[in-house]
Amino acid sequence: MPSLRKNTADSGRADRVGGLARRGVPALLSAATLAIGGLIAAVPAGAAPAPAAPHTSPAASGSTAVPTHRLCAEPAKPGYMACNAVARTDVKQSLALGRHITPSGFGPADLQGAYKLPKTGGSGQTVAIIDAYDDPNAEKDLATYRKQYGLPDCTTANGCFKKADQNGGTKYPKADAGWAGEISLDVDMVSAACPQCHILLVEANSANMDDLGAAVNRAVTMGAKFVSNSYGGGEDSTDATSDEKYFKHPGVAITVSSGDSGYGVEYPAASQYVTAVGGTSLKKDSSTRGWSESVWGTKAGGEGAGSGCSQYDAKPSWQKDTGCAKRTVADVASVADPATGLAVYDSYQASGWNVYGGTSASAPFIAGVYALAGAPGASDTPASYPYTHASALNDVTSGANGSCSPSYLCTAGNGYDGPTGLGTPNGTAAFAK
């Protein structure tokens, strides 16, 4: 799939529309397809653009090509965002599992082992999830996921889970099946990283950046010190203003997915105030760590983690690479390749247990890791923390998400690179103040 970004200085609002229009939308699978493959795709509610056919995710280094579809429909209006979630369509889905059957895809124990995360910690911390539209089944589906993996209950009744509209109330926006799948992925990945954390789901009225930004501000007003955003769109010259309005929150760790279309930059991952989270392919192996990672993507480009140089956003003082005069994406990474994907439970116009990927998985996961590391300093920009603790990360040194110059912006190597930033979590030290 072509990159979302043209990376030209005159891209402006037209680039945001054009880039979004180039991204895929889920296909509506027929009952016959269900009978043959045991699959059903999430279909967006309300007005939807013409669906695109499912496609095959190119094989990243060390992984296998798999058929996938994007969860979110793409709006055709400027200033709107799309979620960065990708679903496998070759894995049989099920609303319920038989006894002793484990869902396909990595679960919490896998991720805690791969990234050396404590099974306890994060108690009292709140991770906010920002998404567009409503998932009517969010709390119920979260309960199914957590029960499957033996995680503590996280409900409205016990104070662990809270859902709010962008004004902090309960007048939830219209439901949308694609974004509901995104919400399921987000809350499950926070649960996997930080089982003791509270979860605040703030649902924006629409996928417009102004509504999503209002939801970010609402989450911070409601006390969240960790805020995950799994969406993106084309850059434009007004982004710096949006940075100040929506993402400049000292003392709050804000994570943003870097994108799913390979080399190229999305907003708000390009904001200087956020931690831009790239993606990897994660595999078990016989190494001392027991796991290996490479860039999610291929040198040929197409589906894969986003990276590159921002056209508009200033370079933060802690970022020292020389290939970009302005902000470089990404900062850190974790698993995102759907071929090495995550088990997620999603039942709203979907069929339960799925295998999802995309940098929509890595952004909430890293938000959960920040929460495990403890509350940020009150005046800090937590995106700077990994840069002062780079040795506490797993350096990803193989794979690429496209072709570029200088090559580190799209190709992994020793030290910093675009697709995986400084690396992936090796415990929580890199995310502490």
N, C-alpha and C positions, 0 to 999 in steps of 0.2 A: 504494500500500500504506500503511495507517495507520501513524502513528508508533509506535515502541516505547514511548515514555514518556508517562505521564500527567502527570508533574511535579507530583504532589501530595505534601504533606508526610507523609501517612499511607499512602503506597503500600506500603512494607515489602516483605516477601518475596512477598506475593501479587502485587505489581506485576511482580516478576521472572518469575514463572510466567506471568501474563497477557500480559505483553509478548512473551515468547518464543513463546507459543502463537499470537500474531497474525502471526508471520513465516512466509514461504513456505518450502516444501521442494521439492527437485527432483522433477520428474515422471519416471517411467519411460517412455521412449519405445519404442514397438514396433518390430519389424523393418520393418513397413510404413512407419513414419515415417522410419526410416533410409533406406529406398529412395527415399522421396520427397524428403527434405530433406538427406540426408547427415549426419544428426545423431544422436547418442546421448547421453543425459544420464548424469551420474554418479549411481549409486544407492548410498545408504548401506548398509554391511554391518551385520549383526546386526539387533536389533529396531528397527523403524522405524515412525514414525507414518504415518498415511494420507497419501499424497503429495498435494500441491496442484498444480493445473494451472499450466503456465508462464504468465507474464503479460507485458504490454508495459511496458517501462520508459518513463515519460513523457519527452517531449522537453525537455531542459534548454535554456537559452538558447544558441542557436548550434549545437545538435546535433539529431539526428533520433531519434524514438521507435523503440526496437528491442525485439524479444521477448527475454526473459531468464528465467533461473530462479536461485534461490539454491542454492548448492552443499550447504549443511549442513542435515541434518535437525534439527528443533527438539525437544529433550527436554521432557518434561512434568513435570519435578521442580524444586523451588526450588534456587537456588544454581548452576545450570548455565548455560553460555555457548553461543552460536552463532557460527560464523565469519561474517565479513562479506565473503564472496566471491560475485560474481554472474557468471554465464556467459551469453554471447550464444547464442541458439538459432537464429539466422538465418544463421550463418556455417558453411559446409561444413567439417567437421573431417576430419583425415587423420592416420593413424599415420606416414606417410612422404610426403615431398614429392618431386616430380620435379626434375630439374636446372633450375637457374635460376629456381625458383619460391620466392617469398618468402612466409612466413606472413602471414596477415591480422593486423592489429593492430600497434601500435607496438612496435619492438624497441629494443635498447640504444642504437644510434646516434641514433634519434629522441629518446629521453629525455635522452641526454647533450647533444644539441644544444639541446633545448627549455629545459633547466635549466642550461646552461653548465657541465657537469661535466667534469673531466679524465678522459681515457681511462685514465690510470694514476693511482696513488695508492691508499692504503689497505693497502699491503703490510704484513703482520704483524698487521693488525687482525682481530678475530673478531666477526662479527655472529651472534648467536644468534636462532633462530626458535623460537617457542613455539607448539605446536599440540597438539590432542588426537588420540589414536589413532595408528595407524601407516600410513605410506605405504610399502608394500614396494618400490615402484619409484622412490623418491625420488632415489637417486644415479644410477640409469640415466636417468631422465627429465631430470635436471639436465645430464647429459653431452650428451644430444641437443640441448637448448636452447643450451648453450654452444658446441657444435660448429657449429650452424647460423649463429651470429653471430660466429664466429671469436674467441670468448673463451678465455682460458687454461683448461686442464683443471683441474677441481676435484674431486678424488677422495679416497677414503679412503687409497689407496695413496700419493699424493703429499702427504698431510697437510693438504690444503685443506678437505676435507669430513669431518665427523664426525656420526654419529647416535647418540643416547643415549636411554635411557628416563629417567623423572623422578628415578630414583635414581643416574643416571650410568652405568648398565650397559647391557647389550644384551638384556634381557628386555622386548622391545618390546610395547606393548599390541596389542589386536586391531586389525585393519585396518578402515578405514572409507573408502569411496570419496569421500564428500563432503569430509571433512577431508583426504583425499589430494589432491584438487584444490586445496584451500587451501594445502597444503604446497608443491605445484608452483608456485602463484602466488607464494608467499613467497620461495622460494629463487631463482626466476627474477628477481624484482624486486630482490633484493639483488645478484644477478649483474649486472643492467643498470646499477645505480647504482655499484657498486664491484667491477669485475671482478677486482681483485687481492685482495679480502678473502677470508679463510677463512669458512666457514659451519658453524655448529654447530646442528644440528636436535635439539631436545629434545622428545620426545613424551610428553605427559601420559597417564596411565592412562585418563582420561575427560575429558569437557568440564565437570566440576565445577570451580568456582573454586579449591577447595583443591588439587586435583591440578594445575591449570594454574599456580597460584601456587607450588606446590612445584617445578614445572619452571622457573619464572623464577628461583627461588633456586638451583636446581641449575646453571643456565646461568652465573649470576654466580660461583658457587663454582668452576666450571670455567674461569673466567678471562675470560668475555665482558665487554667494556665497552660493547657495544651490543646491545640486546635488543628484538626486535619481537614484538608481540602483536596478532593480527588477529582479535579476537573481542570480544564484548560481550554484556551482558544488562542487565536492569533494575537500577536503583539500589535500595539498601536501607540502613537505619540502621546496619548493621554494617560498612559499607564502610570507614570510617575505621580500624577495627581491621585490616582486610585490607590497607589502604594500608601500614601499618607493617610487617606481616608479609611482604608480597610485593613492594612497589614502592619502599620507601625504601632505596635503594642509592646512597649518595653515590659520585660518580665513575663512574656507569654511566648511559648514555643509554638510556632505556626509551621506546619509541614504542608507541602504542595507536591502533587505528583508531576513528574517531568514530561509526561506524554507517552503515547503508545505508537507513534508513527516513525520511530527511528530518528536519525539525525535531524535536528531542527528544534527551535525554541518555542515554548508556549508561555502564555501569561495565565495565571499569576506565578508560575514557577520562576519567572524572571525577576520577580520582586526582590530587591536587596534586603528586605526584612524577613524573608521566609527561608526555611530549609527546603531546598529543592531536592526531591527524592527520586533517584533513578532506579533502574531495575536490573536484576540478574537472573540467570538460570542457576538453580540450586540442585545439586545432586549429592547423594550419599556416596562415599568412597572409602578406601582403606587407609587414608592418610591419618596422621595424628589427630587432626581436627575431626575427622570422620565425615567431612563434607567438602565439596568444592564448588566454586562459583565462577561463572564467566558472564560477560555482557549479554543481556537479553537483546538479541538482534542479530543481523548479519551485515557483512561488508557491503552486500548488494543493496542494503536499505530496506524500506518497507516496515512492517510491524516490528516494534522494538522500543526500548527506552529512549526518551527524548534527551537531547543534549545540544550544546553549542553556545554561541555568543548572542546575548541580547542586543537588539538594535537601539533600545531606548533607556533601559534601566542602568543606573550608576553601579559601578563595581564597589562592593562593600570593602572596607579597609582591610579585613582579614583575608581576603581572597588575593593570592599573590601570583597566580599563573599569568603568563605574558602573552598568550595568544588572543586574548579578548581585551579590548580597551574598556568595555563595559562588563556587566554582570555575566558570569559564566555559569551554565547549568550543566551538571547537577552538583550537589554538595556531598551527599551520601547515597546509599542504595540498600535495597534488600530484595528478596525474591519477587519477581513479577512475571516471569515467563509462564504463559498458560500451559506449556508443555511440561513444566515442573511446578504445576499450579497448586492452588489452595482449595481445601474442602470448605464449602460455604453452603448454608441452608437458606433458601429463598423460595417462598411459596406464593407470593403475590403474582398471579398470572404466570407462574413458573412452576416447575415440578419438583421442588424440594432440594435434595442434595445435588450440588453441581460442583464442577471444578472451574474456578475463575482465576484470572490473572490480570495483568496490566499494572501500571504504576499506581492505579487505584488501590492495589493491595499493599504496595510498599509504603505509601504515604501514611495511612492510619497505623500501620505496624510500627513505623519509626516514631509516630506520635506517642504510642504506647511505651516505647523504649525510653523516650524522654521522660515520661511520667515515672517510670521505674527509677530513673536517675535522680529524681527529686525536683522540688520547685526551683525554677530559675531565679537568679538574682533580680531584684525588683526593677533595676534600671538597665538590665542586660538585654541584648538581642541574642537569644539562644542559638540562632543559626551560626554564631561564631564559635560555639563550644567545640565542635568536632575539629576545627582548625587548630585549636590549642592542645588537642589530645589525639592527634592523628595516629600515633603509635598504638592506640587502643582500638583500632579498627582492623578488619580483615582487608588487606589490599587485594583488589581484584585485578589480575594482570593479563587476562586473555579475553579475546572476543572484540567485536565491533558492532556498531549500529548503523554504519554507512561509510561513505568515503568523504574525506575532508582534508583541509590543510589549515593550520598545523594538525597533524594526525591525532594528537592526544585528545582533541575535541570529540572524536568519534571512535577512537580505538583505545582499549585498555592497555596499561603498562604500569611499570613501577611508579608508585606515588599517585598524584592526582591525575584523573582523566575525566572527560565529560560524561560518559554514560553512567559511571558508578561513583563519581566524585572521589572522595578520600577513601571510600570502601564501605564495608558493611559492619554491623555491630559485632563486637567481640566482647560481650558483656555490656555494661551500661556506662563505663567510665568516660567514653568519648562524648556523652550527652549530658554530663554533669557540669555545673558551673565551676 
